[in-house]
Amino acid sequence: MVIKIRNKEKKVSKFRLEFKLKQHTPIIHFQSDQSGATLRATELKPKLDRFILENVEGIPFKENANGAKSLDYKVKVEASGKSERTLPNSFLFFANNVIKEDKDKKYMVKVKSIKIEFFSFNSKVLKAIEKYFDEFMLISNFGARSTKGYGNFMTKLNNTESILKKYYPIVFKVSNPNMRDWESTVDTLHKKLKAGINFKSYHKSLLFQYMCTKNLRWEKRKIKEEFPALAKGKEPIDCHIKKEYRYIRAMLGLAGINEYQGKQVVTISHKEIERFSSPIIYKIIDNNIYLLCDRSYEKIMNETFEFSLKGKKFSIKTPSKDEFDLYEFLKFVEKENLISEVK
């Protein structure tokens, strides 16, 4: 039988569910040269499992020897139609560089249509997938650099903004986005938010400006004070405040290294924390670019990181909860007319 739900069709049998997806943005695929390269079931299933386990009480699951939980179903992904294969924006995806040979680079893939099929003998699992899969796809991206908008696949949904707000405590969208070049739009905005822009045009980091209102300086000046060889010419005045520093760029994602003039590399490390993704996920939906934000950054607040270069080291802390708040920061950015809150 065919059940029509929210402007789409799902073919349902006793043990099977089927969804059709529209691909909104290309996925950066590690096997882009293979026929049918698209959304991978091996990435989809663990993400969907976690989502359902977080949102459905009493759902039956399996647990492996390492304590990882999974749901009892199989998933099959089929792409149809001619696929497009292009290189991603080099500023949003740094793994590709000009030195790499063409065969070593990762490409974006976009296909005409995708069918997802789920199979399970467990009716509770199938019902949970039927209820939540649309919303899961709305708030998820896949593949490399998924936080920057790549790998966006969706079913057709109404009331998208209310659903985004259901799962993310903080949601903004880009004001007057250039959708014909959404990659550059996302790249430019994120640079303005985090590190600033000093190439062809100049824009001081909004994160830096926000922290000035807290009477705190960022780590960039401290790095150049500790490692004078990295300073280029006369440094501009940052804030007219006392020299109290924080590792503030970590709040929008950790970097393992910082590269400076002359290709000198400053290594950044923590005794326990190795990686931390940006708490901001960019989601491209129709003619809008959304910023979906969580409070994961709170896990690395008030932590001490070590910066080292050629045997010399110094330490600096990330901001405390009293010193940084992501929502407050984005409301500060909103005054620049770059983004507006989704309420």
Disulfide bonds with the S-S distance in Angstrom:
Cys212-Cys239 1.76
